[in-house]
């Protein structure tokens, strides 16, 4: 028997160049954890890098008793590098130039992230999972939930400690319930990780 999975997907909180959370990032993570107190969270998964690990443990501190797991599939990696002919004529060169800044895509790990974190789950009770990962993986999983072309992860940017919720129910398409929700953060902690022209008051 399969039942519904609710995926609470977030980018790690704001971090300094050394990979540790800033003071603002620590506040973001704590507030995110408080936001999730009314959710019957069953587990928290996070990537192995310090900024994701620290975020996950600050979230978990607000949710006593919820198990925390490190997972390589939630690491920071490029999930897919498109070919030029896949991309829009008007923006393809810009998107390709962006991908060339990073190591080659790890498509096997991207597939593993989908296998680990998406789709309905075995059992009779809904599962509520939190995944603390990185911007590219958030974009990849959102893209997959909408059956969008693989290159579309490139156009999705997630704020630090923003919250996206995806529902995977048996026999139904995935439902994107919320995207990049920042209502748990005060104004001064919102939109970090975004270029200034992306800010929405």
Backbone as ProteinMPNN parsed JSONL, in Angstrom:
{"seq_chain_A": "XXXXXXXXXXXXXXXXXXXXXXXXXXXXXXXXXXXXXXXXXXXXXXXXXXXXXXXXXXXXXXXXXXXXXXXXXXXXXXXXXXXXXXXXXXXXXXXXXXXXXXXXXXXXXXXXXXXXXXXXXXXXXXXXXXXXXXXXXXXXXXXXXXXXXXXXXXXXXXXXXXXXXXXXXXXXXXXXXXXXXXXXXXXXXXXXXXXXXXXXX", "coords_chain_A": {"N_chain_A": [[0.844, -1.199, 0.0], [0.492, 2.22, -0.816], [1.012, 5.548, 0.322], [0.479, 9.098, 0.942], [3.156, 11.364, 0.519], [4.438, 14.258, 2.004], [6.598, 16.643, 1.063], [8.755, 18.788, 2.554], [10.64, 21.188, 1.536], [13.726, 22.81, 1.599], [16.176, 25.368, 1.15], [19.403, 25.593, 2.594], [20.146, 27.768, 5.397], [21.385, 31.21, 5.471], [24.847, 31.487, 4.793], [28.314, 32.077, 5.645], [31.436, 32.754, 3.894], [33.127, 30.78, 4.825], [31.56, 28.6, 5.065], [30.043, 28.171, 7.319], [27.043, 28.952, 9.151], [25.818, 32.298, 9.114], [25.064, 34.807, 11.628], [22.546, 35.783, 10.993], [21.708, 33.652, 9.413], [21.54, 31.595, 11.313], [19.373, 32.514, 12.815], [17.4, 32.41, 10.83], [17.214, 29.61, 10.413], [16.324, 28.687, 12.913], [13.831, 29.966, 13.081], [12.572, 28.79, 10.916], [12.398, 26.163, 11.859], [10.616, 26.603, 13.996], [8.388, 27.341, 12.544], [7.635, 24.876, 11.546], [6.618, 23.481, 13.671], [3.935, 22.773, 14.005], [3.559, 20.837, 12.186], [3.391, 17.37, 11.592], [6.161, 16.262, 11.518], [8.112, 13.642, 10.248], [10.741, 12.978, 9.662], [13.994, 14.439, 9.178], [16.112, 15.293, 6.592], [19.378, 15.955, 5.371], [21.975, 17.538, 3.443], [25.574, 16.799, 3.328], [27.325, 19.001, 3.717], [28.64, 21.683, 5.805], [26.907, 23.976, 6.03], [24.352, 23.035, 5.381], [24.097, 20.969, 7.23], [24.263, 22.319, 9.719], [22.01, 23.985, 9.521], [19.949, 22.05, 9.412], [20.169, 20.864, 11.964], [19.594, 22.989, 13.663], [16.959, 23.462, 12.921], [15.905, 20.985, 13.729], [16.227, 21.178, 16.478], [14.055, 22.6, 17.241], [12.094, 20.804, 16.989], [11.655, 18.472, 18.839], [12.681, 15.089, 19.159], [12.395, 14.334, 16.512], [13.91, 12.418, 14.029], [17.156, 12.914, 12.525], [18.882, 12.814, 9.469], [21.819, 12.442, 7.573], [22.368, 12.835, 4.108], [23.699, 11.985, 1.072], [22.405, 12.475, -1.324], [21.226, 14.889, -0.962], [23.153, 16.753, -1.293], [25.312, 19.454, -2.514], [25.204, 20.037, -5.807], [25.458, 20.133, -9.408], [22.645, 19.282, -11.187], [22.025, 18.771, -13.858], [23.228, 19.429, -17.089], [22.325, 21.286, -19.764], [22.037, 20.91, -23.379], [22.757, 23.284, -25.977], [20.726, 23.393, -27.906], [18.474, 22.655, -26.531], [17.636, 24.845, -25.172], [15.968, 28.068, -24.716], [15.921, 30.332, -27.493], [16.381, 33.028, -26.96], [17.607, 33.2, -24.42], [19.419, 31.179, -24.103], [22.281, 31.225, -24.402], [23.087, 32.715, -22.197], [22.212, 31.057, -20.083], [23.765, 28.758, -20.53], [26.326, 29.822, -20.129], [26.171, 30.322, -17.427], [26.062, 27.697, -16.34], [28.612, 26.808, -16.94], [30.265, 27.758, -14.978], [30.494, 25.899, -13.003], [31.244, 22.569, -11.65], [31.034, 19.536, -13.692], [27.762, 18.149, -14.383], [26.124, 15.944, -12.098], [24.385, 13.527, -12.939], [23.598, 11.032, -12.074], [23.452, 11.299, -9.292], [21.481, 13.216, -9.191], [19.301, 11.735, -10.125], [19.155, 9.947, -8.018], [18.414, 11.659, -5.941], [15.803, 12.263, -6.718], [14.712, 9.684, -6.502], [15.0, 9.178, -3.758], [13.589, 11.224, -2.423], [11.112, 11.887, -3.552], [7.719, 11.203, -4.681], [4.951, 8.946, -3.811], [4.808, 7.038, -0.699], [5.526, 3.881, 0.978], [3.05, 2.468, 3.185], [0.404, 3.34, 5.538], [-0.094, 5.736, 6.742], [0.221, 9.234, 6.176], [3.375, 10.685, 5.233], [5.649, 13.074, 6.442], [8.218, 14.803, 5.414], [11.231, 16.59, 5.867], [13.601, 18.183, 3.888], [16.728, 19.466, 3.856], [18.652, 21.204, 1.775], [20.366, 22.355, -1.124], [20.42, 25.195, -3.381], [20.418, 24.371, -6.141], [19.533, 21.719, -6.078], [17.035, 21.99, -4.874], [15.742, 23.41, -6.95], [15.878, 21.443, -8.94], [14.246, 19.348, -7.936], [11.769, 20.637, -7.7], [11.332, 21.287, -10.405], [11.089, 18.647, -11.404], [8.734, 17.88, -10.138], [6.834, 19.204, -11.554], [6.936, 18.115, -14.028], [8.556, 19.397, -15.87], [10.835, 20.404, -18.514], [14.223, 19.119, -18.332], [16.182, 21.209, -18.222], [14.977, 23.314, -16.914], [15.485, 23.618, -14.21], [17.383, 25.529, -13.999], [16.181, 27.992, -13.92], [15.002, 28.402, -11.524], [15.139, 29.819, -8.422], [15.94, 29.713, -5.004], [15.28, 31.161, -1.892], [17.326, 31.548, 1.067], [16.435, 29.361, 3.643], [13.832, 29.481, 2.8], [10.598, 28.026, 2.173], [9.341, 25.29, 0.495], [6.64, 23.258, -0.41], [5.699, 20.093, -1.446], [3.283, 17.826, -2.535], [2.929, 14.374, -2.828], [0.802, 12.132, -3.969], [-0.721, 8.892, -4.177], [-1.557, 7.801, -7.424], [-2.014, 10.347, -8.416], [-0.915, 13.411, -10.005], [2.08, 15.103, -8.932], [1.728, 17.74, -6.548], [2.382, 21.104, -6.268], [2.377, 22.795, -3.468], [3.216, 25.017, -1.927], [5.592, 27.575, -2.734], [8.798, 28.667, -2.144], [8.16, 30.025, 0.235], [8.25, 32.595, 2.572], [7.096, 33.508, 4.861], [7.542, 32.961, 7.526], [9.723, 34.369, 8.261], [11.126, 37.466, 9.414], [11.147, 40.7, 7.776], [13.816, 41.576, 7.386], [15.245, 39.25, 7.17], [14.5, 37.975, 4.902], [14.74, 36.806, 1.502], [17.504, 36.502, 1.265], [20.324, 35.391, -0.527], [19.354, 35.904, -2.995], [19.661, 37.86, -5.999], [19.536, 41.471, -5.802], [17.541, 42.56, -7.529], [15.62, 40.655, -7.579], [14.141, 40.772, -5.319], [11.084, 40.784, -3.533], [8.83, 42.927, -2.069]], "CA_chain_A": [[0.0, 0.0, 0.0], [1.202, 3.484, -0.863], [0.305, 6.694, 0.893], [0.971, 10.419, 0.535], [4.346, 12.01, 1.089], [4.555, 15.709, 1.946], [8.008, 17.016, 1.073], [9.04, 20.159, 2.972], [11.931, 21.344, 0.876], [14.295, 24.118, 1.906], [17.595, 25.659, 0.988], [20.064, 25.917, 3.862], [20.119, 29.179, 5.794], [22.504, 32.024, 4.978], [26.167, 31.056, 5.285], [29.482, 32.889, 5.321], [32.341, 32.116, 2.936], [33.748, 29.598, 5.427], [30.601, 27.504, 5.053], [29.231, 28.159, 8.542], [25.937, 29.899, 9.101], [25.941, 33.618, 9.713], [24.096, 35.02, 12.709], [21.235, 35.849, 10.347], [21.371, 32.294, 9.003], [21.102, 30.849, 12.496], [18.004, 32.96, 13.12], [16.523, 31.856, 9.791], [17.001, 28.181, 10.65], [15.496, 28.53, 14.114], [12.464, 30.369, 12.741], [12.022, 27.741, 10.056], [12.012, 25.063, 12.744], [9.395, 26.989, 14.715], [7.294, 27.287, 11.567], [7.266, 23.482, 11.307], [6.189, 22.831, 14.915], [2.571, 22.251, 13.888], [3.575, 19.791, 11.166], [3.836, 16.097, 12.183], [7.369, 15.884, 10.775], [8.57, 12.287, 10.561], [12.196, 12.898, 9.559], [14.72, 15.545, 8.558], [17.275, 14.847, 5.827], [20.199, 17.101, 4.979], [23.239, 17.278, 2.773], [26.703, 16.677, 4.256], [28.121, 20.21, 3.907], [28.347, 22.305, 7.096], [25.776, 24.912, 6.043], [23.113, 22.253, 5.421], [24.085, 20.236, 8.501], [23.939, 23.245, 10.812], [20.609, 24.373, 9.356], [19.079, 20.926, 9.781], [20.181, 20.628, 13.406], [18.864, 24.085, 14.311], [15.542, 23.156, 12.693], [15.555, 19.824, 14.561], [16.171, 21.587, 17.884], [12.697, 23.108, 17.482], [11.183, 19.67, 16.77], [12.253, 17.406, 19.648], [12.331, 13.706, 18.877], [12.377, 14.03, 15.078], [15.245, 11.948, 13.633], [17.891, 13.69, 11.521], [19.722, 11.919, 8.671], [22.63, 13.036, 6.519], [22.09, 12.104, 2.877], [24.491, 12.496, -0.049], [21.511, 12.923, -2.388], [20.86, 16.275, -0.665], [24.393, 17.528, -1.358], [25.333, 20.582, -3.431], [25.743, 19.587, -7.086], [24.711, 20.481, -10.622], [21.904, 18.073, -11.527], [21.865, 18.539, -15.295], [23.743, 20.47, -17.97], [21.614, 21.136, -21.038], [22.65, 21.259, -24.657], [22.272, 24.59, -26.446], [19.487, 23.265, -28.671], [17.343, 22.49, -25.604], [17.364, 26.09, -24.457], [15.312, 29.115, -25.507], [16.804, 31.089, -28.368], [16.702, 34.341, -26.4], [18.373, 33.163, -23.167], [20.229, 29.969, -24.034], [23.702, 31.506, -24.193], [23.237, 33.145, -20.806], [22.065, 29.886, -19.221], [24.95, 27.908, -20.696], [27.455, 30.487, -19.476], [25.996, 30.109, -15.987], [26.421, 26.32, -15.969], [30.054, 26.584, -17.129], [30.979, 28.173, -13.765], [30.419, 24.842, -12.003], [31.699, 21.25, -12.093], [30.068, 18.828, -14.533], [26.556, 17.665, -13.716], [26.088, 14.579, -11.567], [23.028, 13.097, -13.245], [23.272, 9.865, -11.245], [23.041, 11.787, -7.978], [20.189, 13.873, -9.393], [18.297, 10.668, -10.172], [19.045, 9.405, -6.666], [17.632, 12.621, -5.164], [14.392, 12.027, -7.046], [14.298, 8.391, -5.95], [14.976, 9.229, -2.301], [12.777, 12.261, -1.795], [9.867, 12.197, -4.248], [6.763, 10.133, -4.917], [4.271, 8.354, -2.659], [5.652, 6.17, 0.133], [4.812, 2.724, 1.534], [2.432, 2.639, 4.494], [-0.993, 3.769, 5.594], [-0.14, 7.09, 7.305], [1.026, 10.191, 5.405], [4.729, 10.962, 5.724], [6.014, 14.486, 6.35], [9.676, 14.806, 5.423], [11.943, 17.843, 5.624], [14.896, 18.022, 3.235], [17.554, 20.681, 3.862], [19.607, 20.957, 0.7], [20.99, 23.523, -1.747], [19.58, 25.842, -4.378], [20.28, 23.62, -7.387], [18.731, 20.513, -5.841], [15.662, 22.464, -4.712], [15.229, 23.672, -8.288], [15.73, 20.186, -9.67], [13.093, 18.597, -7.442], [10.571, 21.377, -8.096], [11.172, 21.039, -11.841], [10.593, 17.293, -11.598], [7.35, 17.789, -9.667], [5.971, 19.812, -12.568], [7.218, 17.46, -15.315], [9.145, 20.401, -16.753], [12.076, 19.932, -19.153], [15.342, 19.072, -17.367], [16.947, 22.453, -18.097], [14.235, 24.35, -16.202], [16.02, 23.858, -12.866], [18.241, 26.705, -14.068], [15.4, 29.227, -13.773], [14.358, 28.388, -10.212], [16.042, 30.25, -7.354], [15.298, 29.572, -3.706], [15.884, 31.964, -0.829], [17.779, 30.81, 2.248], [15.396, 28.995, 4.613], [12.499, 29.508, 2.219], [9.932, 26.736, 2.316], [8.521, 24.772, -0.596], [5.959, 22.023, -0.015], [5.19, 19.313, -2.572], [2.522, 16.639, -2.124], [2.953, 13.24, -3.75], [-0.265, 11.212, -3.582], [-0.865, 7.772, -5.118], [-2.505, 7.956, -8.518], [-2.208, 11.745, -8.782], [0.333, 14.13, -10.268], [2.617, 15.863, -7.799], [1.094, 19.051, -6.373], [3.232, 22.12, -5.651], [1.457, 23.478, -2.549], [3.795, 26.34, -1.684], [6.917, 27.725, -3.338], [9.655, 29.75, -1.654], [7.399, 30.762, 1.238], [9.131, 33.252, 3.548], [6.244, 34.18, 5.842], [8.045, 32.705, 8.877], [10.901, 35.207, 8.482], [10.905, 38.914, 9.371], [11.553, 41.309, 6.505], [15.27, 41.69, 7.24], [15.835, 37.926, 6.937], [13.942, 37.401, 3.678], [15.341, 36.973, 0.185], [18.954, 36.352, 1.188], [20.66, 34.423, -1.567], [18.795, 36.389, -4.252], [20.123, 39.176, -6.45], [18.613, 42.501, -5.318], [16.403, 42.83, -8.405], [14.638, 39.595, -7.401], [13.44, 40.955, -4.047], [9.672, 41.154, -3.576], [8.5, 43.479, -0.751]], "C_chain_A": [[0.879, 1.249, 0.0], [0.343, 4.589, -0.273], [1.033, 7.98, 0.525], [2.247, 10.806, 1.269], [4.195, 13.524, 0.921], [6.036, 16.047, 2.099], [8.129, 18.494, 1.405], [10.492, 20.434, 2.587], [12.467, 22.736, 1.157], [15.766, 24.187, 1.524], [18.167, 25.981, 2.366], [19.981, 27.409, 4.15], [21.389, 29.893, 5.323], [23.819, 31.602, 5.623], [27.243, 32.054, 4.867], [30.377, 32.12, 4.348], [33.008, 30.862, 3.5], [32.788, 28.411, 5.521], [29.734, 27.396, 6.293], [28.114, 29.179, 8.431], [26.319, 31.236, 9.713], [24.974, 33.715, 10.89], [22.68, 35.098, 12.136], [20.784, 34.452, 9.921], [20.905, 31.435, 10.169], [19.67, 31.23, 12.875], [17.016, 32.398, 12.096], [16.193, 30.392, 10.072], [16.102, 27.937, 11.855], [14.038, 28.878, 13.804], [11.797, 29.373, 11.804], [11.578, 26.548, 10.897], [10.733, 25.375, 13.512], [8.185, 26.954, 13.79], [6.764, 25.854, 11.411], [6.733, 22.771, 12.553], [4.792, 22.22, 14.817], [2.446, 21.175, 12.82], [4.039, 18.487, 11.822], [5.05, 15.527, 11.441], [7.851, 14.511, 11.224], [10.086, 12.142, 10.484], [12.732, 14.147, 8.888], [15.946, 14.97, 7.872], [18.074, 16.09, 5.427], [21.443, 16.64, 4.253], [24.397, 17.322, 3.752], [27.503, 17.959, 4.498], [27.704, 20.943, 5.182], [27.125, 23.207, 7.097], [24.432, 24.182, 6.053], [22.989, 21.504, 6.746], [23.653, 21.14, 9.65], [22.48, 23.696, 10.729], [19.687, 23.268, 9.848], [19.03, 20.731, 11.288], [19.518, 21.772, 14.179], [17.358, 23.923, 14.104], [15.102, 22.041, 13.642], [15.443, 20.193, 16.034], [14.795, 22.149, 18.249], [11.653, 21.997, 17.377], [11.703, 18.453, 17.531], [11.732, 16.022, 19.251], [12.295, 13.342, 17.409], [13.778, 13.597, 14.651], [15.831, 12.774, 12.493], [18.861, 12.755, 10.808], [20.532, 12.737, 7.667], [22.472, 12.181, 5.269], [22.85, 12.756, 1.726], [23.616, 13.025, -1.171], [21.008, 14.344, -2.164], [22.068, 17.197, -0.688], [24.245, 18.684, -2.359], [25.984, 20.133, -4.734], [24.869, 20.11, -8.221], [23.972, 19.232, -11.078], [21.859, 17.755, -13.016], [22.453, 19.718, -16.05], [23.1, 20.308, -19.343], [22.516, 21.365, -22.242], [22.029, 22.562, -25.154], [20.929, 24.471, -27.143], [18.254, 23.017, -27.786], [16.824, 23.812, -25.073], [16.664, 27.116, -25.338], [16.323, 29.917, -26.314], [17.277, 32.37, -27.692], [17.623, 34.292, -25.195], [19.337, 31.983, -23.071], [21.699, 30.223, -23.763], [23.976, 31.92, -22.752], [23.167, 31.948, -19.864], [23.269, 28.956, -19.331], [26.168, 28.519, -20.018], [27.374, 30.302, -17.964], [26.458, 28.709, -15.598], [27.918, 26.076, -16.079], [30.881, 27.044, -15.923], [31.182, 27.019, -12.789], [30.971, 23.527, -12.541], [30.646, 20.577, -12.963], [28.893, 18.297, -13.714], [26.747, 16.236, -13.214], [24.665, 14.058, -11.748], [22.626, 11.858, -12.455], [22.784, 10.306, -9.869], [21.697, 12.526, -8.076], [19.064, 12.841, -9.437], [18.085, 10.057, -8.795], [18.239, 10.35, -5.771], [16.141, 12.45, -5.453], [13.897, 10.726, -6.43], [14.113, 8.475, -4.44], [13.864, 10.118, -1.742], [11.427, 12.535, -2.454], [8.985, 10.962, -4.382], [6.063, 9.673, -3.649], [5.188, 7.375, -1.933], [4.852, 4.97, 0.637], [4.198, 3.066, 2.894], [0.995, 3.087, 4.392], [-1.156, 5.18, 6.147], [0.713, 8.034, 6.459], [2.383, 10.435, 6.063], [5.058, 12.425, 5.446], [7.528, 14.593, 6.51], [10.219, 16.195, 5.118], [13.281, 17.497, 4.974], [15.59, 19.375, 3.19], [18.678, 20.455, 2.863], [20.122, 22.294, 0.164], [20.147, 23.991, -2.923], [19.35, 24.985, -5.62], [19.392, 22.393, -7.202], [17.268, 20.886, -5.598], [15.037, 22.696, -6.087], [14.981, 22.402, -9.082], [14.484, 19.425, -9.228], [11.772, 19.312, -7.75], [10.295, 21.163, -9.579], [10.568, 19.67, -12.108], [9.128, 17.177, -11.199], [6.365, 18.328, -10.689], [6.156, 19.191, -13.952], [7.755, 18.453, -16.338], [10.408, 19.834, -17.408], [13.247, 20.002, -18.185], [16.07, 20.398, -17.177], [16.259, 23.497, -17.214], [14.684, 24.549, -14.757], [16.832, 25.156, -12.832], [17.486, 27.999, -13.793], [14.723, 29.338, -12.417], [15.384, 28.735, -9.136], [15.281, 30.234, -6.035], [16.031, 30.418, -2.682], [16.364, 31.064, 0.308], [16.613, 30.612, 3.216], [13.984, 29.26, 4.112], [11.9, 28.11, 2.264], [9.078, 26.433, 1.087], [7.915, 23.46, -0.13], [5.368, 21.368, -1.256], [4.474, 18.088, -2.019], [2.579, 15.593, -3.233], [1.921, 12.229, -3.267], [-0.397, 10.103, -4.611], [-1.911, 8.082, -6.192], [-2.772, 9.38, -8.953], [-0.878, 12.368, -9.177], [0.797, 14.865, -9.01], [1.976, 17.245, -7.76], [2.057, 19.977, -5.645], [2.343, 23.004, -4.788], [1.934, 24.872, -2.19], [5.171, 26.371, -2.318], [7.62, 28.923, -2.717], [8.938, 30.638, -0.638], [8.35, 31.298, 2.311], [8.355, 33.878, 4.691], [6.692, 33.957, 7.281], [9.237, 33.589, 9.224], [10.512, 36.677, 8.514], [11.543, 39.501, 8.117], [13.063, 41.32, 6.313], [15.961, 40.357, 6.978], [15.329, 37.268, 5.654], [14.823, 37.693, 2.472], [16.867, 36.952, 0.188], [19.254, 35.214, 0.211], [20.121, 34.805, -2.926], [19.534, 37.643, -4.699], [19.101, 40.237, -6.057], [17.397, 42.726, -6.208], [15.352, 41.726, -8.362], [13.769, 39.821, -6.166], [11.993, 41.37, -4.311], [9.302, 41.684, -2.202], [7.424, 42.662, -0.053]], "O_chain_A": [[1.875, 1.325, 0.719], [-0.885, 4.563, -0.359], [2.078, 7.949, -0.126], [2.385, 10.597, 2.474], [3.868, 14.01, -0.162], [6.645, 15.771, 3.133], [7.673, 19.351, 0.648], [11.429, 19.969, 3.235], [11.759, 23.728, 0.981], [16.491, 23.194, 1.571], [17.486, 26.573, 3.203], [19.768, 28.213, 3.242], [22.333, 29.266, 4.845], [23.895, 31.39, 6.833], [27.102, 32.773, 3.877], [30.098, 30.966, 4.021], [33.409, 29.979, 2.742], [33.163, 27.342, 6.003], [28.787, 26.61, 6.319], [28.232, 30.16, 7.697], [27.048, 31.297, 10.703], [24.166, 32.814, 11.117], [21.736, 34.555, 12.71], [19.609, 34.11, 10.054], [19.979, 30.637, 10.026], [18.859, 30.368, 13.213], [15.923, 31.962, 12.457], [15.036, 29.981, 9.981], [15.221, 27.079, 11.816], [13.124, 28.166, 14.218], [10.591, 29.142, 11.894], [10.506, 25.988, 10.67], [9.867, 24.513, 13.661], [7.088, 26.581, 14.206], [5.573, 25.656, 11.17], [6.427, 21.579, 12.496], [4.509, 21.232, 15.495], [1.355, 20.66, 12.576], [5.024, 18.513, 12.56], [4.979, 14.463, 10.825], [7.984, 14.245, 12.419], [10.662, 11.286, 11.157], [12.03, 14.823, 8.137], [16.729, 14.247, 8.488], [17.5, 17.149, 5.175], [21.904, 15.511, 4.42], [24.25, 17.813, 4.871], [28.306, 17.989, 5.43], [26.551, 20.845, 5.601], [26.372, 23.211, 8.071], [23.475, 24.658, 6.665], [21.901, 21.417, 7.315], [22.791, 20.778, 10.451], [21.794, 23.777, 11.748], [18.755, 23.522, 10.611], [17.963, 20.461, 11.839], [18.941, 21.542, 15.242], [16.572, 24.211, 15.006], [14.054, 22.139, 14.281], [14.656, 19.592, 16.764], [14.416, 22.17, 19.42], [10.472, 22.22, 17.643], [12.15, 17.49, 16.908], [10.537, 15.813, 19.04], [12.177, 12.163, 17.074], [14.742, 14.328, 14.884], [15.113, 13.264, 11.622], [19.58, 11.992, 11.453], [19.994, 13.616, 6.993], [22.445, 10.953, 5.35], [22.664, 13.939, 1.441], [24.027, 13.928, -1.9], [20.429, 14.945, -3.068], [22.011, 18.306, -0.157], [23.19, 18.864, -2.967], [27.187, 19.875, -4.767], [23.71, 20.476, -8.024], [24.608, 18.21, -11.334], [21.675, 16.599, -13.397], [22.209, 20.872, -15.698], [23.313, 19.297, -20.011], [23.602, 21.933, -22.134], [20.902, 22.897, -24.789], [20.077, 25.347, -26.996], [17.121, 23.157, -28.247], [15.699, 23.89, -24.58], [16.751, 27.048, -26.564], [17.445, 30.151, -25.865], [18.437, 32.757, -27.832], [18.359, 35.249, -24.955], [20.002, 31.814, -22.049], [22.31, 29.506, -22.97], [24.98, 31.52, -22.163], [23.978, 31.837, -18.945], [23.737, 28.426, -18.324], [26.956, 27.805, -19.399], [28.398, 30.143, -17.299], [27.182, 28.556, -14.614], [28.448, 25.215, -15.377], [32.074, 26.751, -15.852], [31.96, 27.143, -11.843], [31.151, 23.379, -13.75], [29.49, 21.0, -12.974], [29.015, 18.034, -12.517], [27.443, 15.432, -13.833], [23.844, 14.133, -10.834], [21.442, 11.651, -12.191], [21.818, 9.754, -9.342], [20.881, 12.467, -7.156], [18.0, 13.05, -8.853], [16.965, 9.691, -8.442], [17.462, 9.892, -4.933], [15.317, 12.489, -4.539], [12.789, 10.67, -5.897], [13.167, 7.901, -3.9], [13.27, 9.802, -0.712], [10.663, 13.356, -1.945], [9.441, 9.831, -4.22], [6.516, 9.966, -2.542], [6.207, 6.94, -2.47], [3.625, 5.038, 0.715], [4.757, 3.854, 3.657], [0.437, 3.201, 3.3], [-2.234, 5.765, 6.039], [1.82, 7.669, 6.064], [2.514, 10.397, 7.286], [4.783, 12.945, 4.364], [8.051, 14.483, 7.619], [9.727, 16.885, 4.225], [14.005, 16.624, 5.453], [15.1, 20.315, 2.562], [19.552, 19.616, 3.079], [20.292, 23.249, 0.922], [19.27, 23.271, -3.4], [18.222, 24.878, -6.101], [18.588, 22.069, -8.077], [16.363, 20.188, -6.056], [13.929, 22.23, -6.355], [13.992, 22.295, -9.808], [13.744, 18.913, -10.067], [10.767, 18.659, -8.03], [9.16, 20.891, -9.97], [9.657, 19.531, -12.924], [8.363, 16.46, -11.844], [5.194, 17.95, -10.69], [5.599, 19.682, -14.934], [7.447, 18.362, -17.526], [10.987, 18.876, -16.896], [13.264, 20.861, -17.303], [16.532, 20.686, -16.074], [16.895, 24.469, -16.808], [14.31, 25.541, -14.131], [16.958, 25.798, -11.789], [18.107, 29.01, -13.462], [13.951, 30.268, -12.184], [16.376, 28.027, -8.962], [14.136, 30.678, -5.954], [17.259, 30.395, -2.612], [15.865, 29.952, 0.484], [15.904, 31.556, 3.562], [13.038, 29.266, 4.9], [12.626, 27.123, 2.381], [8.213, 27.218, 0.698], [8.601, 22.639, 0.479], [4.636, 21.998, -2.019], [4.992, 17.398, -1.141], [2.317, 15.877, -4.402], [2.141, 11.545, -2.267], [-0.205, 10.345, -5.803], [-3.004, 8.564, -5.894], [-3.659, 9.617, -9.772], [0.176, 11.908, -8.737], [-0.006, 15.201, -8.14], [1.712, 17.848, -8.801], [2.497, 19.675, -4.536], [1.634, 23.867, -5.306], [1.137, 25.81, -2.154], [5.84, 25.344, -2.433], [7.115, 30.045, -2.755], [9.094, 31.859, -0.654], [9.147, 30.553, 2.882], [8.902, 34.702, 5.424], [6.265, 34.689, 8.174], [9.715, 33.565, 10.358], [9.661, 37.105, 7.733], [12.38, 38.863, 7.478], [13.546, 41.099, 5.203], [17.134, 40.33, 6.604], [15.69, 36.129, 5.356], [15.547, 38.688, 2.43], [17.477, 37.352, -0.805], [18.531, 34.22, 0.141], [20.389, 34.119, -3.913], [19.99, 38.417, -3.857], [17.91, 39.937, -5.983], [16.322, 43.05, -5.702], [14.315, 41.828, -9.018], [12.764, 39.133, -5.986], [11.712, 42.189, -5.185], [9.448, 40.949, -1.226], [7.029, 42.989, 1.066]]}, "name": "protein", "num_of_chains": 1, "seq": "XXXXXXXXXXXXXXXXXXXXXXXXXXXXXXXXXXXXXXXXXXXXXXXXXXXXXXXXXXXXXXXXXXXXXXXXXXXXXXXXXXXXXXXXXXXXXXXXXXXXXXXXXXXXXXXXXXXXXXXXXXXXXXXXXXXXXXXXXXXXXXXXXXXXXXXXXXXXXXXXXXXXXXXXXXXXXXXXXXXXXXXXXXXXXXXXXXXXXXXXX"}
